[in-house]
Amino acid sequence: MHRTTDLLRPLMLAAPLAGLAACSAYQPPTFEAVGVREVERSNEHAVLTFSVQATNPNREPMELGPATYTLSIDGADVFTGVRSPQSTLHTYSSHVFQLPAVIPAEISDAIGEVDYRLRGIVVYKNPGALSDVLFDSEVIVPEATLNLSGSIDLGE
């Protein structure tokens, strides 16, 4: 019985701390697609780069961590990737970062516009020493939703 108490003690201590961090007025970043372009093409694939504008709605700087994302074209998932924007968003500011995606030749050879959807999550870090401890110990790892859509002109 004493052993069970020893095992539960860290959880009992972490729960109130998690609640404090969750009650923070710190808002997650927002994302907007600001461009997409083809940067490479071969017989097997094409490489697209999506320009994403991240905006920090807070009075404190915000560190962006890895983005895990999936690209769908005309409703079919064609690429999944992980990329780190490696940036800090300053107070009430925006920053553009790139997310690459490789698409198969049968899609890249299409002529004209195709619909895309880029969805996933971006990890970010809340400010403060307590948030750093909770983040580093993986008790609280905040994530913001990435959900962008538009069309790509794959014309030659």
Residue pairs with C-beta under 8 A, 6 or more apart in sequence:
14 139
17 130
17 134
17 139
18 134
18 139
18 140
20 130
21 126
21 130
21 131
21 134
21 140
22 140
24 126
24 131
26 58
26 60
26 126
26 127
27 57
27 58
28 124
28 142
28 143
28 144
28 145
29 54
29 55
29 56
29 57
29 62
29 64
29 89
29 122
29 124
29 144
30 54
30 55
30 57
30 144
31 52
31 53
31 54
31 55
31 122
31 144
31 146
31 147
31 148
32 52
32 53
32 55
32 148
33 50
33 51
33 52
33 53
33 118
33 148
33 149
33 150
34 51
34 52
34 53
34 96
35 50
35 51
36 48
36 49
36 50
36 51
36 116
36 150
36 152
37 48
37 49
37 51
38 46
38 47
38 48
38 108
38 154
39 47
39 48
39 49
39 100
40 46
40 47
41 47
41 108
42 105
43 105
44 104
44 105
45 102
45 103
45 104
45 105
45 108
46 102
46 103
46 105
46 107
46 108
46 154
47 100
47 101
47 102
47 103
48 71
48 100
48 101
48 102
48 103
48 152
49 98
49 99
49 100
49 101
50 71
50 98
50 99
50 100
50 101
50 118
50 148
51 96
51 97
51 98
52 85
52 96
52 97
52 98
52 99
52 118
52 146
52 148
53 94
53 95
53 96
54 64
54 85
54 87
54 89
54 94
54 95
54 96
54 97
54 122
55 89
55 93
55 94
56 62
56 89
56 90
56 91
56 92
56 93
56 94
57 92
58 91
58 92
58 127
59 91
59 92
60 91
60 127
61 88
61 89
61 90
61 91
61 127
62 88
62 89
62 124
62 125
62 127
63 87
63 88
63 89
63 124
63 125
64 84
64 85
64 86
64 87
64 88
64 89
64 97
64 122
64 123
64 124
65 84
65 122
65 123
65 124
65 125
66 82
66 83
66 84
66 122
66 123
67 82
67 83
67 84
67 85
67 99
67 120
67 121
67 122
67 123
67 146
68 80
68 81
68 82
68 120
68 121
69 80
69 81
69 82
69 83
69 99
69 118
69 119
69 120
69 121
69 146
70 77
70 79
70 80
70 118
70 119
70 120
71 77
71 78
71 79
71 80
71 81
71 101
71 103
71 116
71 117
71 118
72 78
72 116
72 117
72 118
72 119
73 103
73 107
73 114
73 115
73 116
73 152
74 114
74 115
75 115
78 101
78 103
78 104
78 107
79 101
79 102
79 103
81 99
81 100
81 101
83 98
83 99
83 100
85 95
85 97
85 122
86 97
87 95
87 97
89 95
99 118
101 118
107 114
107 154
108 154
109 154
110 154
111 154
111 155
111 156
112 153
112 154
112 155
113 151
113 152
113 153
113 154
113 155
114 151
114 152
114 154
115 149
115 150
115 151
116 149
116 150
116 151
116 152
117 147
117 148
117 149
118 146
118 147
118 148
118 149
119 145
119 146
119 147
119 148
120 145
120 146
121 143
121 144
121 145
121 146
122 143
122 144
122 146
123 141
123 142
123 143
124 142
124 143
124 144
125 131
125 132
125 135
125 142
126 135
126 140
126 142
131 140
134 140
135 141
135 142
